[in-house]
Amino acid sequence: MGEKIKRYGLWMFFGVLAVLGLLPIDSTAQVKKSHEYGEVVLDKMVKNKGQMPVVFRHWNHRAKHSCRLCHVDIEFEMAGETEIMEEDNKDGRYCGTCHNGKESFDISECSKCHPKDTNDAKEKERRAKRAFFEFKKNMPNANYGNKIDWNQAEAAGTIVVKDYIEGVTFDSENKVSNLRDEPIAPKLPGLPGIIFSHKLHVAWNGCGMCHPEPFALETGKTEMSMKEITEGKFCGICHGSVAFPLNDCNNCHSTPVSQ
């Protein structure tokens, strides 16, 4: 009962902030279904070519590989902004780093990702939905996003996250590893305190995805607000698009209310 009251109180608090205009409300935003959460439409290079875009599904990639591997080592920009050319993939860059017939299916099997028409795109969507729910059967549950607790799955060994590709990744011995928990006091009174876990973030992101941008190396040096986070800055870069969304408040605000 106490946990329910705590969760309800937190929701009420954020509701009041939204009404007062301290948190942004996008009336046009649609809540994605669990199997769609984390999808990125890669249409940057096909908009003017009359081709169908590729839908990148994070869930079936993060089940095997770390975020750091793709966004640092392989150099994918966030939110599908990378200009991916066919020759890049054929030369073993971007998608071609893994889609080489060894790590995953070969890049020459174009039709697995590129739909030929609208009907094919819908069929790919149906197949992906079925595959997602089949995969989810063996995964620990969460309340929001795609409703999978990825941290618990990684910690329990339900999934094994690969963070190394030969010829692309530096030796893991040369990586800095900070595993400490860091308490952060909320700026607004009445909110539960925050525990930032370096261990959980390092498992997926390493250090280079967060430092020195958007977060300064020194604790407490980065000025940020909940409004900025809900606008997709700082923590909101990942939390709300791929990592658990911001409406899962208690995942961050997890300690007793600060006095």
N, C-alpha and C positions, 0 to 999 in steps of 0.2 A: 504493500500500500504506500509506504514511504517513497519508494522509487517512482510510483505513478504520480504522486503529488509533486515530486521534484521535477519530473518531466513535464507535467502540465503547467507548472509555474514558469518553467523556462520558455515554453511555447507562448504563454500569455505575455511574458516579458518582451519577446521579440515581436509579438503581435502589436503591442503598444508602440514599440519603436517604429514599426512600419506605418501605423496610423499617423504618428507624429511626423512622418517624412524623414526619419533618421535612417531608415533602411529603404532601399529602392524597391518598388513594386512594378513588375513588367506585366501588364494585363494581357499582352499578346503571347507570353511565354507558355509553352506547353510542357507538362510533366511527361518525360519519356517513360515508356513502359520498361520493365526490368530488362528485357532482352534487347532493347534499343539503347539502353544507357551506355554512354561511352562511344557511340558510333560517330565517325567523322566522314563526311562526304568529301571525297577527293575529286574536286571538279575544276581546280585551278587551271589545268592544262587542256581541258576538253570543252570549255564553255563555248568557244568560237569554232569548234571543229565538227559540230553535229554528232558528237559521240556521247554515250552514256557514262556518267561518272561512276567511279569505284566507291563502294561503301567499305570503309575500314572499321572492323569490329574489334575494339580493344579487348573484350573478354577472352577471345580465343588466342590472343597474342600474349596477354599478361599471365595466362595460365602456364606459359612455358618460359617467358623471358622477362627480364627486369625492364622497368621504364628507362633506367639509365643506359642500358645497352642500346636502345633505339634512339634516344634523344641526345645522348652524349657521344657514344662511340660511332654510331651510324649517321648521326647528325640530322635526324628529322626535326624540323621545327615543330612547335606546338600548334595545335588546332588546324592541322592540315595545310599550313602555309608553304610547305616545301614544294618547289617546282621540280616535279619528278618527270624526267624525260625517259623515253623508251631506251635510248642508248645508255643512260645512266644505269638502268636495271641490268641491261645486257653486259655492261662492264663490271658488274658485281657491286654496285653501289645501291644505297637505299633499299628498296624491296629485294633487289638482286643479291644483297649480302647474305640473306638466308634462303631465298627462293632460288636454289641452285641445284636441286635434285638430291642434296645431301642433308642439309638442315631442315628443309621443307621441299614441297613440290617445286619443280623447275619453273623459271619465269616464262618459259616458252608455252606453258599451259595457260594462255591468256584468258580463255573463257571461264576459268575458275573465279576470276575477279572482275573481269570486264563484261558487263551484260551487253548482249547484242541489240536488245530492244526493251521496251517497257515490260512486256510479258516476261521476258527472261529475268529482268530486274526483280519483278514481283516473286518469281519462283525462287530466285536466290534468297530473297528475304524470308520466304516461308521455310526454306531449308535451314537457314541460319537460326531461325526461331526454334525449330525442332531440335537442332543441335545444341542450342543454348540450354533449353530445359532438360535435355538428357544429361548434359554436363553438370547442371546445377543440382541434380539429384544427390550427388555425392559430396556436395560442398556445404560448409557451415553457413547458416542463414544470417542475414542482416535485415534491418528494417527498411532501408532506403536504397536508392541507386539501382543497381542490378540485383540487390538483395542477396549478395554474396559477401561473407566476411573474409576478404582476401588475406588480411593479416593473420587471422586464425588459421586459415588454410595453409599459408606458408609456414607458420610456426609449427603446425602439427605434421608437416610433411605430406599433406594431402596433395599439394602441388610442389614441384621443385623448380624454383625460378633460376634459369640459366642467366649468368651475367658475364659470359665470356664467349667471344667468337675468335677463333684462331686468325691471326693476321690483322685483326681490327682492334682488339682490346689489349691495353697494357697489362702486364703481369699484375695480379691481384696483390702481390707482396708490396707493390709500390703505392698502394692506395691508403689514404688516411681513413681511419675508422673511429668515429665518435659514437659511443653507444649510451651516453648518459640521458637520463630523464631531466627535463628542464621545466621547473614550475614557472608559470607566467600569470601574473595577477591581471584580471580583467579591468579595463578602464572604468567600466560602469558599475556602481555599487549594486549588490543584490544578485550578481551573476556567480555561479559556481566557478572556482578557479580552473585554470588550464594546466594540463601536463603535456608538454611537447616531448614526444619520444623520438630521440635521434635513432635509436636502434631500429624502430619500425620503418622510419624514413630511409635510413641507410640501406636497409635490405632491398628496397625497391629503387631508390633514386641515387644512391651514393651521396657524394657531397656537391659535385659540380652542377647538379640541376638546380640547387638552391643558393649556392654561394659562388662568387660574391654578389650575384644578382639573382633574384630580387631581394635577398636577405643579406645584410651586412654580417661580417664574420663575428663581430663582438655582440654578445648578448645584450638585448635591450636597445641597440642602436638604430634599429629599423622602426621608423614611425609608421604605424598603419592603424586603420580603423575597421570596424565591422562593416561599415558602409562600403569601403574600398574592397574588402574581401568579397562581399556579395556582388560587386561589380566585376568580379573576375580578376582581381589583382592579388598579389601576395599569395596567401593560402588558397584563394579562390581560383588561381590558375588551374589547379588540379581538382580541388574539392568543389564539385559542381559540374564537372565535365567528365572525369574519369574516376578519380578517387571518391570515397563516400561523400555525398552532397552535404551542404551546409544545414539542411533541415534535420540532420542526424546530430543535433546539438550536443548531446551528452557524450559523444565520442571524444570531444575536445574539452568541453566544460564538465569535467568529471570529478572534481574535488569539492569539499564542502564550501559553502558560500563564504566569500571573503567578508570580513567584518569592516 
